[in-house]
Structure formats: C-alpha cells, structure tokens
Amino acid sequence: MTGTGATTRIRSANTADAAAIAHIHMTSRAVAMPYLPPQRRDHAQVTRWIEEVVLTSCRTWVAVRDGEIVGYAALEGDMLEHLYLRPDVRRQGVGTLLLDEVRRHSPDGLSLHVFQSNVEARAFYERHGFTVFDTDDGRRNMEKLPDMTLRWTPYGAHH
C-alpha cells in the first residue's frame, strides 16, 4: 500500500485511459453510494461510454499516483459532470487536486449535481466553497433520486 507520501499528478485523459476510468467510476459509485440501484452496465459497456461520450463531450483529467490512475474529473462547459476517486485513495487530497485543476479551467465558476443523500460529497464541495443553488426531487436524473445543484464562483467573477 502506498503512503500519502506518494506524489499525485494531474494530466489530461486520453482514450487509452478509458478502461481505468471506467473501473474507478464503477467501484467508486458502488462503495461511496450504496443507495444507488445496482449497476446494469458491465465494465466493457462503461468503458465504451467513457470513450464515446465522456472523453468526446467533456474535458477530462486523471489523477496518477505510482503510475496508476486513481481518480478522474470530467468537465462539460461549466458543469462538473464527474469527479470520482478509487475508494482506497479517498481523504488523501486527490479529489482536491482534481477539483483545483477543473477550477483552473472554469474562470467564470462551476456547477455540479450531487445526490442529496451523498453527504460526504456534499461536505467535500462545501469545504471547497460550493453553495447550494437549487434542489430537485429526482425527476431530472436517471436514478430518480433527489439531488441538488451546487455552484462555485471564483472571487471577483461576475455572473
């Protein structure tokens, strides 16, 4: 097991990363969000979705530690669509590194959706200056779970 002394670097994702990103997406959701309905798509299907949808429609970054991808973030316009970490690297600053990279590319601010029941994610984003923009009963997401939109605006940016 690597200690927290291992350096993590952020780089742009490419199609060669899709399988690793898919694995993180699936394991992170299973561990961090046990209330979600069981994943119906297998690893190959999720990998194809990463390749064909996420990497083509979003600016995507990966966090690399000891040569392994341990997290990823995907930004579409000013909407943070995804930020997932491998479960064993949570609470080690990796999410903050990814979020900092995304914010550097979002000079006018950033929004994201989070499930209302995802208390850990909500606390993470609140610590990083996000505030609740609105809440929804779940009609707008595929899981049909109540969610909320969080918004971060850099100091001095105008709406």
C-alpha positions in Angstrom: 0.0 0.0 0.0 1.3 3.4 -0.9 1.6 6.0 1.8 0.4 9.5 1.5 3.9 10.5 0.6 3.4 9.3 -3.0 3.1 12.2 -5.4 0.0 12.5 -7.4 0.0 14.4 -10.7 -2.9 15.5 -12.8 -2.9 15.2 -16.6 -5.4 15.3 -19.4 -7.1 12.0 -20.0 -7.0 10.1 -23.4 -8.7 7.1 -24.8 -6.0 4.8 -23.5 -7.3 5.7 -20.0 -10.9 4.7 -20.6 -10.8 1.3 -19.1 -9.1 2.6 -15.9 -11.5 5.5 -15.7 -14.5 3.1 -16.1 -13.1 0.9 -13.3 -12.9 3.9 -11.0 -16.3 5.1 -12.0 -17.9 1.7 -11.2 -16.0 0.9 -8.0 -16.4 4.4 -6.6 -20.1 4.5 -7.1 -20.5 1.0 -5.6 -18.5 1.9 -2.5 -19.4 5.6 -1.9 -23.1 5.4 -3.0 -24.5 2.1 -1.8 -28.0 3.5 -2.2 -27.8 3.7 -6.0 -29.6 1.0 -7.9 -27.2 -1.9 -9.0 -25.1 -1.1 -12.0 -26.7 -2.6 -15.1 -23.8 -1.9 -17.4 -20.7 -4.1 -17.4 -17.1 -2.8 -17.5 -16.9 -3.1 -21.3 -20.1 -1.0 -21.7 -18.9 1.6 -19.2 -15.5 1.8 -20.9 -17.2 2.4 -24.2 -19.4 5.1 -22.6 -16.2 6.8 -21.3 -14.6 6.6 -24.7 -17.6 7.7 -26.8 -19.4 10.1 -24.5 -17.3 11.4 -21.6 -14.0 11.8 -23.5 -15.6 13.4 -26.5 -18.0 15.8 -24.8 -16.0 16.7 -21.7 -12.6 18.0 -20.8 -11.3 15.1 -18.7 -8.4 14.8 -16.3 -6.9 11.9 -14.5 -5.0 11.8 -11.2 -2.0 9.5 -11.5 -0.1 8.1 -8.5 2.7 5.5 -8.8 1.9 5.1 -12.5 -1.8 4.2 -11.7 -4.9 6.2 -12.4 -6.5 6.8 -9.0 -9.2 9.3 -9.9 -10.8 11.4 -12.7 -12.8 14.5 -13.3 -14.8 15.5 -16.3 -16.0 19.0 -17.2 -18.6 19.8 -19.8 -18.8 23.6 -20.2 -19.1 24.9 -16.7 -20.7 21.7 -15.3 -18.6 19.3 -13.4 -20.1 16.1 -14.7 -17.9 13.6 -12.9 -15.3 13.5 -10.1 -14.6 10.0 -8.8 -11.7 8.5 -6.9 -10.6 5.0 -6.3 -12.0 4.2 -2.9 -8.6 3.4 -1.3 -7.2 6.9 -2.1 -10.1 8.9 -0.6 -9.2 11.6 2.0 -5.7 11.9 0.7 -6.0 15.2 -1.2 -6.5 13.6 -4.6 -10.1 15.0 -5.0 -8.8 18.4 -4.1 -6.1 18.2 -6.8 -8.6 17.2 -9.4 -11.0 19.9 -8.3 -8.3 22.6 -8.4 -7.4 21.6 -12.0 -11.1 21.8 -13.0 -11.4 25.2 -11.3 -8.4 26.5 -13.2 -10.3 25.8 -16.4 -13.5 27.4 -15.1 -12.7 31.1 -14.7 -16.4 32.0 -14.5 -17.4 29.4 -12.0 -18.5 25.8 -11.8 -21.8 23.9 -11.2 -22.4 20.3 -10.3 -25.2 17.9 -9.4 -24.9 15.8 -6.3 -27.4 13.4 -4.7 -28.9 14.8 -1.6 -28.1 11.6 0.2 -24.4 11.8 -0.8 -23.4 13.6 2.5 -19.7 13.0 2.1 -19.6 14.6 -1.4 -21.7 17.5 -0.2 -19.4 18.1 2.7 -16.3 17.9 0.3 -17.8 20.5 -2.1 -19.0 22.8 0.8 -15.4 22.8 2.2 -14.3 23.9 -1.2 -16.6 26.9 -1.3 -19.6 25.5 -3.2 -23.1 26.6 -2.2 -26.5 25.1 -2.9 -28.0 26.6 -6.0 -31.2 24.5 -6.1 -32.7 21.2 -5.1 -34.7 18.7 -7.2 -36.9 15.7 -6.4 -35.0 13.4 -8.7 -37.1 13.9 -11.9 -34.0 15.1 -13.8 -31.6 12.3 -13.1 -31.6 8.7 -14.3 -31.5 7.3 -10.8 -34.7 9.2 -9.9 -33.1 10.2 -6.5 -33.4 13.7 -5.0 -30.4 15.8 -6.0 -29.1 19.3 -5.7 -27.1 21.7 -7.8 -24.1 23.2 -6.2 -22.3 26.3 -7.5 -18.8 27.7 -7.0 -17.9 31.2 -8.3 -14.4 32.5 -8.1 -13.8 35.5 -6.0 -14.4 38.6 -8.2 -16.1 36.7 -11.1 -19.4 38.2 -12.4 -22.5 36.2 -13.3 
